């Protein structure tokens, strides 16, 4: 971190570029609609070299972020340090506010409880009065390794991401009766902050083949797979999905359409691979 601060102090003469990243996501089964807004600044590192494929993207990207759905809102920020093209290091911290609707926040007595499908959660809440508002925070860090290799008429893209976060969420109406709760977006059981909080470990792997860029509108077609893994260390909940990924960046990456379809391979509620988790995301960058 000291090296990074010293590097920033010598980058005063470098161009600082404002950025804006917006995302609209639609998912079936668990989560409905989500909007993410990320205004930020990009500070190039002193060793960044425009003529170097390895060092050209070396930069520090500072972003504030608001993520909202009908069920919750998160607000915070992140800093992505890219020392060279193949590595991103991203610490982050967010405040979380759950509205007490759409099956958030739902309390459970034991970490072994099976929250089940949407209709199971709805029946459980009605029978036990186990849903209320919640608030708290989470913080963590992620590391992403990236590679792009030419293969035939296109390129092969590989991304490997590891993430650790600490979740401290409480619900005044529930924590006197329950020690655990179901996080609707992440689809895993967590421990309430009043009982000690929770650790979340995540891993994601992407393998894609990118066809040549369309010279007329700058669009690209990427086809591949996305594997997602999540684990809570206290509630001992695990989720594993893997499946198809289709991505179409257009206008030189300013607009990106992404569709995924991931069958569940390991999950408390979805004990069969089909039907898969299906989601669409539209990303736009300024």
N, C-alpha and C positions, 0 to 999 in steps of 0.2 A: 504493500500500500504506500509506503514512503517513496519508493521508486516512481509509482504512478503520480503522486502529488508533485514530485520534483519535475517529472516530465510535463505535467500540466503547466507548471510555472514557466517553462521554457517555450510553451506553445502559444504565447500571447500574440505573436505576430501571425500565427496561422489563421486560416479562415474558419470561423465558427458558423456552422450551417444550421438554421432552424429546420425542424422536421415536423411532420404530422402524420400519424399512422392511425387509421380508423378501421374497425372490423365489425361486421354484422354477421352473427352466427345463428343458424337455425338447426336444431337437433330434434330427432324423433325419439320416443320412448321416455327418457329421463328428463332432459332439459329442453325448454322451448326456445326462447329468443334471448340473445345476449348482444349487447353493444359495448365495444371497447374503444376508448378514445385516448390517444397517446401523443400529446405535444411534447417536443423535446429539442435538444441541441446536440450536434455532433461536433466534437473537437478532435481534429486529426492529431496523431502523435508525431513527435519530431522525426521519428525514423520512417514515417510513411513515404513511399516512393511511387509516384504515378506510373512509372515505367516498369514496376515490379509486380508481378502477379501475386507474389507472396506477401509483400509489404504495403501494397497500394491501399488496402482497406484498414490499415492500422489506425484505430480511433477509440475515443471514449464517447459513448452515446448516453446522455442523461435524459430520462423521460419521466414525466408525471403521467398518471393513468387513472381513469375512472372506468369501471366496468359495471354495467347495470343490467338487470333483468327485472321482470315483474315480481321476483321473489327476494332479491337482495341487491345490494350495491357495495362495491369495493372501491376504495380510493387510496392511492399511495404513489409509489414510484419505484424506479429501477435504474440501475447503471450498468450498461453493457460495455465491458472492456474487451477490445479485439486487438491483441498485440500483433497478430499476423492473421492471414486469411483463413487458416484452418481451425481457429480457436476463439470461442466467446466465453467470457466469465461474467455472470450476471447476478449480483446481490440485489435483493428487493425487500420491500416491506409494505404492508397494506392494512388498512382498517376495514373491518367487515361489519355490515349491518344487515341482518335478516328481518324481513317484514312479518314473519309468522303466517305466511300463506303458501300455497302451492307446495305443501309438505315440507316446509322449513319453519322453524327448527323442530325436529321430532326427537323426543327423549326415549332412552332405553335403559333398563336396569342393569343388563349384563352385556359385556362385549361379545358374547357368543350369540346374542339374539339375531335372528334372521329377519331383516327388515322387509324382504320380499319385493314383489312387483308394486307398481303404483297403486293398484286396487287393494293390495294387502296393507300398505302403509295407510291408506285412507280408512280402511276398516279398523285398524289398530288405533289410529288417532281418535276416531269416533267412540270407540269403546273405552279408552283410557284417558281422554282429555290430555294427550301427550304432545301437543303442538303449541308453540308460542314464538314470540319474537326472540332474537338473539343478537348479541354484539360482541366484538372482540377484535383481535388482530392476528396476523400471521406474518412471519418473515422467513427468509431463507436465501438460498443461492443455487444457481444452476451452472453447469459446464456443458458446452456443446462443441463437439468435434465435427468438422465439415471437410468433405473432399469432393472434387469434381474431376472426372477423368474422361477424356475423349474416347469414344467407342463407335466406330462406323460413322453413320450420318449424324449422330448426336453425341450426347454426353451422359455418363453415369454419375448420379449424385448420391452421396451417402451422408447422412446426418445421424449422430449418436448423441443423446442428451441424458444427463443425470441430474436429479434435482432433490434437494433436501429442504424441508420447511418445518417450522414449529408453529402449531396452531393453539391459540388461547382464546376460545370463544365461550361465552357464558350466556345463560338464559335465566333471569331471576325467577320466572314462573315454573321452571322445570328442574333446576339443579338441586332443589331440596328433596326431590323424589328420584332423580335419575343421574347416573354418572356418565352416560354415553349419549351420543347423538349421531344422526345420519346426515352426512354432508351431501346435499343433493347434486351439486355440480360434479363433484369428484367421485361420487357413488361409493363411498367407503364410510365405515363406522369410525367415529372419533371419540376421544374422552374430553369431557367438559373441562374448562380451565379451573373450575372450582375443585375438581378432583385431581388436578395435576397437569392438564393439557395433553397434547398429542404431537407425535412426530410423524411426518408423512415423507415417504421416499417414493420417487417417481423415476421411471426410465422410459425413453422413447427412442425408437429406431426408424429411420426412413431410408428406403432404397428406391430411387426413381431413375427412369430413363428419359432424358430430355431431347426432344427432336429439335432440328434446326429452327432458328427464329424466322418468322414470316417478315420479310422486308417491308411489306406494305403497312402493317399496323404494329409491328414489334411484338406480336403474340408468340407464345411458346406453348407446346403441349408436353406435359410431364405425366408419365404413367408409372405406377409403382405400388409400394406397399407401406403401411404404417403399422407399427407394433407399439402398444401402450401398456405399461405396467405401473400399478400403484400398490403401496403397502403402508398400513399404519402400524407402528411398532408396538403400541400399547393395546389397542383394540384388536390387533392381529387380523386385520381384514385385508384381503388381496383381490386385485382386479387385473385381469390379463385379457386384452383384445388384440387381434391382428386381422388385417384385411386390406382391401384395395384402396388406393389413393389416386385421384385424378386432379391435376392442377393445371390451370390455364392462366398464366400471367399475360396481360395485354398492355399495349401502349408502353412498351419498355418497362414493365413492372409496376406501372402506376395503379393498375387495377388487376387483382388476382382472384380468380374463382377456384375454390377447392371443394371437392366432394370426397367423403370417405364412407366406407361401408365395412365395419369391423365386427365379425362374429365374436361372441364372448367365449373364451376358452377357460377362464376361471373367474367365478363370481358367486357370491352368496345367493343372490336372487335369481340370476339368469343361469340356470344349470344346463341349458342347451345352447349350442352355438348359434342356432337360428331361432328367431329373427335377429339380424345383426343390428348393431348401433349404427345409425345413419345420420350424417350431419353435412351441412353446407355452410361455407364461409365466404363472404365477400370482403376483401381487404383493399383499401385504397390508401395511397401514399402521396403526400405533398412534399 
